[in-house]
Amino acid sequence: MTKRIAVIDRELCLPKKCGHECQRFCPPQTTGHKVVEFGDDGYPVINESLCIGCNICVKKCPFSAITIVNLAEEPDERPVHQYGPNAFRLYRLPMPRRGRVVGVIGRNGVGKTTALNVLSGHLMPNLGSSDNPPGWRDVLRFFRGTELGEYLERIASGALRVSIKPQAVEQIRSMWSGSSGELLGRFDDSGRSGDLTRRLGLKDALGRRPDELSGGELQRLAVAMAASKEADAYFFDEPGSYNDVYQRLAVAGVMRDLARSGKYVLLVEHDLTFMDYAADFVHVVYGKPGIYGIMSNQMSLGTGVNSFLEGYIPGDNMRIRPTSVEFDLRGASEAGPAGPPVVAYTRLEKSFPGFKLVVSEGDVRMGEVLGIMGANALGKTTFLRILAGADSPDAGSVYMTAKISYKPQYISASYEGTVEDALTGVAGSSWAGEPVLSGVVRPLGVDAMLNKTVSKLSGGELQRLAITLCLLRDADVYALDEPSAFLDVEERLALARIFQKYSRDMGKGVIVIDHDIGLIDFASDRLMVFTGEPGRIGGASGPMDKRNGMNAFLRELGITYRRDPGSGRPRVNKPGSRLDRYQKEIGEYYYLAPVSEGEGGEGEGARP
């Protein structure tokens, strides 16, 4: 049995500026069937039960506002929630487990935040009946006999206390005008705020207002606010955003401690290294962003992430991606040689009031991706700005024989034109031709938002546009500062493949600063590691081969990596596991040969 899903994007739909092509060209409509009708608000409504799925309305819509999907479903499958006629719908929910961290991974726009809002009691599920929503009695009858039904009964009765760290932490800035410490104190009814302040590095932030905090400080303040409440269930929606790797590990430690105390903990996150470190089980959400989402059954962490990367969910017998993600199993020393240097620099120094940066000499080569890692506030962005010519060193020199295209860390949305206008302004009409269209524009999903106004884009949409504009410029070196921010897992993997293509196939130099270890590991050929005291002094090594660079960085973090035996993907060993202890003993923090799931993963495993 198939179900027709019709979704109209009201941001793109402009019924006053079109000729109502969706209605005029609909074949059943011309024979008297009321498939497309216009409501009192002037917008069209598509009757999904009468729609034949011909997609003529999709092709005829001048603003690309309509999507028609044929969804194969089980006979009794109903959406858990639908936002309205011709609007997004979510099928199934994740299952929290007491004493465990349950992760949720999937693309942006497929319902992860919706699921959290339902499970937290902030959103009443309507079971797909947006015009005549059911009450709790009907909802509980729908979930009767399941473990999730018992959980929702406690939500409906108010017997389960829930604390949630929302995705949009920026709103805190406008909601509170007092100090951050006063705000945290209002949430702390467990007495944990002092310990959380220390663990999350918030001591210096509490005396300032939320609107004076950096993105990472604000994110960790939101985590502390949620974790300091006395509750039965704790939900964290993308707590890694803005934070560096060290801070992400601290946040993961807070979540694991909550789980160990017998609480429900649910985590939505795009950083697979973070998920590997924090979670015990995982759900994969798949579907079509903005159209529908389907929550998989719960899987072990390794099985779930591997299924996601393979693009096939065995429990649902569903292929969610045409190809699997392949990891390069060659050792770092086996990578092919890069070309000659296109950027070279001597020892560099740059000072600001209260901060000094020192960078050892090095170069950037044609045909390589140079990854840059380190904590926040160590001077990584300053170094990139010096290479890009946007800043000058106090001592040392940069020798440039190439044109460089630079994507900054913070992106402006002040451009008033459409996405298509922005692309044309940088690349003319070449962006719409091959190989640019299939190599960059489509993989980053920019082709789906051509008619959107840049100033109205979401954070993820704006990031993808900024990356695309950077890569469309005619240059020899492409430098990108934190390109993974706001991107989902699929988009990050696509980005890594684009970096590899630009370096290996096109012979370009690519420099990437990022806090997603998986992205850096997947894409880079050499590494630079920044160390020091954040906000006071930063120091950078010269570029190292990947093994030495990853070993140096992981040693600083205090974590070890292994290869997954099934996919070859990088995985974090659970702290204190036998493999973790063994690798630290021999000083090899970065990859041993692939090992079985128990060795250093969820269990203790045997010593190799």
N, C-alpha and C positions, 0 to 999 in steps of 0.2 A: 504494500500500500504506500502511496506517495502523497505528500501534502504540499500544496502550492503555498509558497511564502512570497508575498508582495510587500516591499518596503519602499516608502517614499521619503526621501531626505528633504525635510521642509526648509532646511537652510539653502538647498540648491533649487528647490521648486519655486518657480516664479509664474504662477497662473495668470497674472495680469499682463505678462510680457510675451506669452506664447499663444498659439492658436488652438490650445486644448488638443494637441496631437494625440495624446494618450487615449482620449475618448474617440476622436474622429477616425483613427486608424485601427481600433480594436475590432477584429473580425466578429466576435459574438455580439458586440455592441451594435454593429450595423444590421444584425438580424433581429434586433429587438430585445436582446438580453441586457439587463442593467449591470454590466460588469464594472464600468468606470462612471461614477457619479460625483458631482461636485457638492461639497457640504456648504453650510451656511457661512463658514469662514473663507470660502472661495477655493479651498484646496481639494484636489481629487481624492476619492476613496475607491480602492480597488477591491471588489468582492472576490476573495481568494477561492471560494468554492465554485465560482463560475468561470474563473480565469483558466484558459487552456494552455498557458505557458508558452505561447508562440514568441514572446519577447519582442514583438513589433513595437509595443509602447516604449520598451527600453531603448530601441534603436531610434525611434522617432522623437523622443524627448530632447528638445534642443539644449537642455541644461544638465543632462545625465543624472537626473534626480530619481530614477526608478530602477529598482533591482527586483528581478523575479527569480526565485530559486525553487527547484523541485527537491524536496527533502524526503528521503526515504525514512519512514518511521515505523515503530512497532504499532500493532493495532490499537493498543490502549494508551499510547504515549500522548501526554498532554503537556503543554508548557507549564512550568512552575510559575512563570510570570511573563506577562506581555504588557508593554507600555501603552498600547492603544491600537486602533485600527492601522494596518500597514506600518507597524512599528516593530522594534526589536523584541525578540522573545528568547527566554532561557529555558532549556530543558534540563531537569534534574539539579540536584544540589550536592555539594561536598559533604562528607560525614566527619564531623569533629570527633576526636578520640580523647578521652580523659587520660592525662598523663603523657600525651604524645604531641609532637608538633606535626600538623598535617599541612602540607604545601599545596598550592594551586598554581599551575603554570598554564600559559596559553597566550594567544595574541591579544593585543589591545582591542577593546570593543567587542569581545565575545562573552561578556557577562560575569567576569570575576568579581567586580565590585558589587554588581547586583546580587550575586550569591551571598556575599558577606552581609549586605544590608538585610536580606531575608533572614539569615541565620542569627543576626544580632537583634532581630525584632524591630528594626527601623523601617522595614518595608513589608507590608502585608502581601503575601503572594496571592495572585488572583486566578491562578490556574488557567490563564489564557483568556479569561472573560473580563476584559477591561471595561466593557459597557455595563456589566452586571456582576460585579465582583462578589465572590462567595465570602461567607464568614468563616471564623476559625473552625467551626464544627465540620464544615465541608472540606476544609483544607486538611484537618487531622484525619478525616475519613480517607482522603486520598493517600496519605502516608501511613495508614494503619498497618500494623504488622511488621514494620521496619524499625531498625535502630534509630533512624532519623525521625520516625514518628514520635518516639519517646522523647527525643531531644526537643522537638517542636512543641510537644505538650507542655513541657516546662517553660518554654518561651511564651506560649499563649497564656499560661496561668500566671506569669510574672515570677515564677519560682527560680528562674535562672538569671543571674546577674551577668551582664555582658559589658566588657570594656573594649572599645574599638579605636584604633589609630587610623584615621582616615587617610585617603590618598592625597587630597588637596590640603596639605599643611599650610600653604601660603595664606589661607583664610584666617589663620590665627593672628596674623599681623594686624588685621583690621578689626578683630573681635575683642582685643584686650589692649588697654593703654597703660596698664601698670607694669611693674617689673615682671620678668619671666619667673623669678623665684616666688613671687606672690601668686602667680597663676598656677605654678606647680603645686604650691601649698593647698590651693583650693581643691585639687583633685586627690591629694594624698590622704586617704582614710585607712591606709595599711601601715603607715610608718616606714615605707620603703624609699621615700624620696631622697634621703641622705645617701644611701647606698647607691641608688640609681644615678645620682648626680656625680658621684665619684667614678663609677664604672663607665658612664657615657661621656665623661670629660666635659661636664657642663658647669663646673665651678665658676669659671670666669664669665659665663653667659647669664647667670641668674640675676645679676645686678642690672642688666640691660633690658629694655623693652623688647617684645617679640619683633617689632619692626626694625630693630637695630641688629638683629642676629643674621648670621650667614645662613645659606640654605641648609648646610649640614647641621648647624646648631639648632635651627628651627625643627628639623626632622627629628633629631635626638630628643629635643624637648617634648615633642609630640609623643615619642615612644615612652619617655619617662612619665608623662601625664597618664597615658593609658595603662602602663605597668604598675603605677603607684595606687591605682584604684583597687579596692577589694572586690573581686568578682570571681565568677565561676569559669568564665570563658573570656579569652583575650584574642582579639582579631587585629592583625597588622597588615595594612594594605600598602605595599611597596615601601617598606621602611628603609631600603637601601639607597633610595634616591638622594643625591647631593653628598652622601657620605663617602669617605675613602675606605679602602679595604680594611684598615685597622678598626675604624668606627663600625663598619658592617659586622665584623667579627664580634665586637662588643655588644651590638644589638642582638646578634644571634645568641650570644651567651645569656642575655636577659631572658629571651624567649625560652631557651632550654631550661633555665632555672624555674620559670613559671610552670612548665610542663612537668618537671620533676616534683613539684609541690602538689601535683594531682589536678592541675587545671586543664581545661580545653585550650589549645592554642592553634590558631589557624593563620597561615602565612601566605600572602600573595606576593610574588617576587619574580623579576625577570632575570636576575643574576643567578645563573646555575651554580656557581661556586658558593654563593651565599646560601642557596637552597640546599646544596649538598651538605654544608656545614651545620645547618639548623634543623632540617626536617627529618622525620622518620618515615612518613608515608606521603603520597602525592596523588592528586587528581589532575588530569589533563583536560582543559577546556578547548574544544575545537568547534569550528563553524565558519561563518562568514562575518567579519567584523561589521558591526552596525546592523546586521540582518538577523542572525540567530546564533545561539551558542548551545553546545551540548556538553554536559559534564560527564566525564568518564567515570567508571567505577574506581574505587580506591585501589592503589597499587603500592607495592614497596617502592621506595625512593629510586633504586637503581632501575627496576623494571619500568617504572613510569616515565622517567626521563629518557631512557633508551627508546621506549615506544614513541615518545614525542619526537625524538631526533630521527628515528627510522621513518616516521610519517605514517605509522600504522598502529591502531589501537586494537589489540587482539580481542579484548573482552567485548567490544562492539563490532568486531569484524569490519572495521572502517578504516579506509585509507584517507588520511587528512592532508597529505602532501604527496605530489607525484614522485618525488625523489627523496632519498634519505640523505642525511648529512654525513659526509665521509671525512674522517679525521686522518691526517697524515701521520702514519705510524713510523716514519723514518726518524732517526735520531737527529738532534740539532746539528751535529757535525756532518750529516749526510746531505744537508740542504745544498742546492746548487750555488755556485759562486755568484756574487753580485757584480755589478759593473763598476766602473771607476767612480770616485767621489764627485758629487755635483755641489756639495756644500762641505766646507772644512772650516774648523774654528780652532783657535788656540785656547789656552786656559782663559776662561771668562770670569769676570767679577762684576757684580751689580749690587749696590747698596741702596736701601731705603731707610727712613727713620725706624730704628729698632730691628732691622732685618738685613742680613747679608747673604748673598748667593755666590757660591764658587762652583764652577763647572770645569771638569777636566777636559783636556783637548780631545777632539774626535772629528768624525765626519759622517755624512749621509751619502749613501751610494745609490746609483741607478740600479733599478731592479730589486730593491729590498724594501721591506716594511720595518721601520725602526720603532719599536714599542717603548713607551716611557711610563714607568710606574713609581709610586711613592705616595706618602701621606699628603693630605691637603696642607697648604701654606708652607711648602718647602721650595717654591720657586719654579715649578714645572711650567706654568703658564708664562712666567717672565722669560724663561729660556726660549720658549717657542716664539714669543714676541720678538726677541732679539734675532733669532734666525730669520723670521719673516720680515725684518726691517721695521717693525712697528715700535721698537725700542732700541736704545743703544747701550752697550756695556760700558762700565766705568774703566775697565781694563780688559785687554785682549781684543782680538779681531775675528771677524767672520769673512770668509772668502767664498763668494757666491759666483758660480758660473751657470746659474740656472734661474728661471722664473719660478716663483713660489706662489701657491694659492693657499690662503689661510682661512680656516673656519674657527672663529673664536669660541671660548667657553660659553659666554653669555650672548644670546641671540636677540636682536631687536625685531619687533613685529610692527614697526612704524610704517612699513611700506603699505601704501594704500591701494595698489593694484591687485589683480588676481595672481594666482600661482602661475598661470600661463604667461601673464605679462612679465613676471619676474624671470622665468626661464628664458623667454625671448630676449629680454634685456641683456642677459649675460651671454647667451649662445646663439642668438638669432633663431633661425628655423632649424638649425642642426640638431637641437634636442629632440625633435620629433622624428628624426631619421635614424637608421641603423649605423653603427652599433650602439649609439648612445641610448636609444629608447629601450632596447632589450638588455643593455649592459648596466644601466644605472637607474633610469627613470622608472621603469616597471618594477625591478626588484625592490626598490624602496617605496613602492606604492604611490609615487607622486603623480602618476597618470590618472589616479582616481580622484584627485582633488584640484584639477586644473581650473575649474570655475569658482573655486572658493577664494574669498578675499584673504590676503595674507594676514592682515591685522586681526582676523577672527579665527585663525588657526589655533588648534590645541598645542600643548607643549610638544607632543610627539610629532605632530604634523609639521610644526615649525622646524624642529630638529631635522627631519628628513629632507625638507626643502633646503635648509642651510647646507647640509652635506652635499646634496645634489648640485647646488649652485657652485660650491667649492670645487667639485669634481668636473664640472662642465667648463671651467675656465681653462684657457690654454696655458699650461704650465709644465714644468719638469719635476717639481716637487710639490706634493700636497700635504699640508700640515693641518691636522684636525685635533682640537682640544675637547676632550670628553664627548665624542660623538654618540656614545651609547645612552646618554641621559634621555629618559622618557621613551626609549625604544623598547619594544617587547623582544622576546627571545628570537622569534623568527626574523625580525628586522636586524637584530645584532648578527645573526648568522649570515644573512644576506650581505651585510656590511663587510664582514670579514672576507667573504668571497670576492667582493668588489675590490677590496684592498689588494688581495692576492693577484687579481686580474690586472690591476693597474701596474703592479710592480713586476710580476713575472712575465706577463704577456705583452705589456706595453712598454716595459723598461723604465717606468717612472720611479721616483723616490717617494715613499709615503712615510710620514711621521705621525704617530698616534699617541696621544696622552689619554689614558682611561683607567678607571678603577675596576672594570670587569676583567678579572684575571683570565677567565675563559676566552674572552675576545682577544686579548693581547696574546695569549698562548696560541690560539688558533691562527691568528693572522701574521704574527711578527717573525722576522728572521734574526734580528739582533735586538738587544735590550739595553736601556739605560735605567739605572736605579737611583732614585733620589732618597737621601737620608738626612738626618739632622734633627733639629728641634723646631717643630712647626711654629711659624710666626716670628722666629728669632734668627735661625741660621739654617741654610740649606746647602747641601753639597751633592754633586752628581758625579758618578763614575763616567768614564768614557764608554762608548758602546761596547758591549760584550756579546759573545755568542749566546744563543738562547739558553743552553744548559747552565752555564756559569751565571748568567743574569737571573734566571729563575731560581737557582739555588740560593743566590745572595738575597733575593727578595723574600722567598719563602722562609729562609732562616730568620730574617727580621720579623716576619709575621708569627713564626713559631708553629707553622702548619706544614704538612707533607702531602705530596700528590702521588697518585698512582694512575695507571691506565685501566679503564673499565675493560674486563675480559671480553665483553660482547661487542661494544662499539669502538673501543679504543679511545673514548673521550676522556679528558682529564677529570679526575675525581679527587675530592679532599678526603684524606683518611680521618676517621673519627678520632678526636683527641684522646690519647691514652691507649688506643688500640695497639695490638702487637706490632702491626706493620708500621704504625706511626712511631712507636718507640724504637723499632729496629732501624728505620731510615734515619732517625735523628742520631742514633748511636754511630752509624757509619758515615754521617755527614752528607747523605744523599737525599735532599728534600724534594727533588724533582724527578719523578718517575722511576720506578723499577719496571721490570717486565710485567705484562698483564697478570693479575692474580685473580683467584676465585672470589666470589662476592663476600664471603665471610672474612677474608683476610684484610682487616683494616677498614672495612666498610661499616655495615650496621652492626656486625658482631666483632668479637675479639680476634677470631681467626688464628691460624697457626703461623708460627714464625717461618719465613721463607728459607 
